[in-house]
């Protein structure tokens, strides 16, 4: 089997306490056709020294001021040459053999353009908090409830990313949600019931600190894709979507 090239972009900024584990989780995969790109935003916490330890394994890396995570990702993907693309934040981890499983899935399903797996929530010490097992993509549930696709467990074909125009630089926090729904406009997202990543959950996270901004960006996406409807109707559909999702997850055993 010819292993497709997978490009993983890692945006980094002052995440030195987690960065080495993140980079190891990528390179310990032992995947034979990996292109790993690290875009650091000018870290001052020792991250650059950690990156230098791995530079012989990296296709490209840079440390310079940028406009934030989305800007870093756009820079990274502009250099990507892989057939399959993904990003792994500097505080998250891949499960062993994730890239192998992703490559095998895409090779065995040539019509699939976008796939996502499940994940585990972990704390700052790497201890497992709870599983994040999800349901197949459903547009109604996704738009009216919330973005339930685990970002580090998502992988897509390069031509799909190029077809939708890549990441939108106007989003600082909900750039993944915006990208997923534009992907879904062109192809059916496929869910694989395999744990592919570990996501850290801790108070200092950007998305925790800036929850109000995140909510605003989520609302921009919803207004773009949902019909103009009365507030009561929107709220009713939101309750319905959440109920369907919880029931679906219970049926599939996602909570244990």
C-alpha positions, 0 to 999 in steps of 0.5 A: 500500500502506498501511504498518502502524505498527511500534513499536520499543522501545529500552531503554538504560542507559549504552550511550552509545558505541553508542547513536547508531549504534543510533538512526540505524539505526532512523531511517535506515530512512526507514520512513513509519509508525514509532513509536520509543520509548526507555526509558533507565534513568537513564544517566550516560554521556552517553546522555541527550544523545544521545537528545535529538539524536533526540527530534524523531523519537521518539514518546516517551522518558524517562530515569529509574531502573528495575528493569532491561531487562525493566522498561524494555521493559514500560514501552515496550510499554505505550505502543506503538500499532503493529500490529507490535512489536519491540525493539532493544537500545541496542548492536544495529543494524538492517540498511538496509530491515529495517522495510520488508521486515518490513512487506511480509512481514506485509502479504503474510502476514496469517495470520503473527503472529511472524516472525524473520530472520537476523543478523550478529555484530559487534564493538565497532567494528562489524566483522563477526565471523560470520553468525548464519543460522538454521533454521526454528523447531523446538520440540524443538531450541529447548528441548533445544539453545538459544534460537537466534532472533536477538532484534533480528531478531524481529517480532510482531503486537501482538495476539499480544503482548497475548494471551500477557500480554507480557514476564514481569518475573521474567526479567532475561536470558531474557525473550526466550526466555520470550516466544518459547516462549509465542508458539510455544504460540499460533502458528507462528513463521516464519523468513525467510532475510534478515539483518535486524540486527547484534548486538554481541558483546563481554565487557562484555555483560550476558549475558556477565557474568551467564552463570550467571544466564542459565543458571538462567533458561534452566533455569526455562523448560525445566522449565516446558515439558519433561517430567519425565524422567531426567537421562540422557534429558535429556542424550541429547535435548540431544545429539540436538537439537544434532546435528540443528540443526548438520546442518540448518544445514550443509544450508542453508548457514548457516555461510557 
